Amino acid sequence: MKPAMKISHLTSAHPRGDTRIFIKQCRSLAAAGFSVSLVVADGKGDDLKSGVTIVDVGHLPGRLKRMLNTTQRVCAKALALDADVYHLHDPELIPVGLKLKRQGKRVIFDAHEDVASQLLGKPYLGPLRLRALAGIFSCYERYACRRFDGVVAATPYIRDKFLKINANTVDVNNFPVLGELETSIPWERKQAEVCYVGGIAAIRGIQEIITAMGQLPSAVRLNLAGCFSEPAIEQAARIMPGWQRVNELGFVDRLGVRDVLGRSVAGLVTLRPVINYLDALPVKMFEYMAAGIPPIASNFPLWRDIIEGHDCGLCVDPLDPAAIARAIDYLVTHPDEAQRMGNNGRRAVLEKYNWSVEEAKLLRFYDRVLSGSSAA
């Protein structure tokens, strides 16, 4: 038999169990018959999981060391693996991709975010410096991605940006794996609880959420699953009146996420209106829908089209804690309406917003890369 084509996914920043990289892309490619490795830098050692060989180059503390030393380690390991295709998941690995191209390798860049727009959303760097930095990165990104064999984009918005650079670009969205988050908990057994699952930060609306919890007339609690990324914001949140209504869960694994969603009446995804969120498709919104609970989401036009179009949740001004509190209170005090919206959301995921659809797109994209053809 002909040996399986070797595919190596590379990351210097993401955890080995990353939902997009490992759970979805690597496992799907391994199940399709490819020989898949995942190079990580977390210091937890090598492993073999779900048919994917995990190779650890070791953890170095600090962003600067990661961007300089860790990327060199990832590059050395990538060359040693001698794969047929390399799939990069971090912007800092773009130089590694160019080096691999010079070695005659096929290289894919996975654009998780619009990095230039993300840089413009960091006001602490100053407007002139931000524009200069974003412009320099955009030029370098265009230079590199023209030379790569393809680009995988996390959203249609990012796809459209990269199609102007590389014709072999496809959007592979972070939609849920069917069945992963469904529970058998009957709706009538749910508690008066809502949830937030994911990274916790000011930009993700945590202060407005905690303020809203303190304004609720009904006895609702917040299941808060995730870790704070900013110590100052964590300290501030803990002394807010609404913190008394928080069930602090910390990091939870995928089974834990399923349990949290099963217990909750609604899920919060009230990210602040910064430039890199307006056209994003947050995975947590679709995971709430997959679990059959209505999202309470920021009223960005793209998100509102999805939620109101499927009548599966409520949209609010993410900067208005009173509006967030009213949405929470409505769904908790109208369980039949919350259940109806939740069922609508689950139906939308089953029909459209699921990983099976995206997996097929990913496999077709790999066929093009391996055959040397471009997108139609």
ABEGO torsion letter per residue (X at the ends): XBBBBBBBBBBAABBAABAAAAAAAAAAAAAAGBBBBBBBBAGAEBBBBGGBBBBBAEBBBEAAAAAAAAAAAAAAAAAAAGBABBBBABAAAAAAAAAAAAAGBBBBBBBABBAAAAAAABAAAEAAAAAAAAAAAAAAAAAAAAABAEBBBABAAAAAAAAAABABBBBBBBBBBBGAABBABBAAABBBBBBBBEBBBAAAGAAAAAAAAAABABBBBBBBBEBBABAAAAAAAAABAAAAABBBAEBBBAAAAAAAAAABABBBBBBBBBAAAAABBBAAAAAAAAAGBBBBBBABAAAAAAAAAAGAEBBBBAABAAAAAAAAAAAAABAAAAAAAAAAAAAAAAAABBAAAAAAAAAAAAAAAAAGBBBX
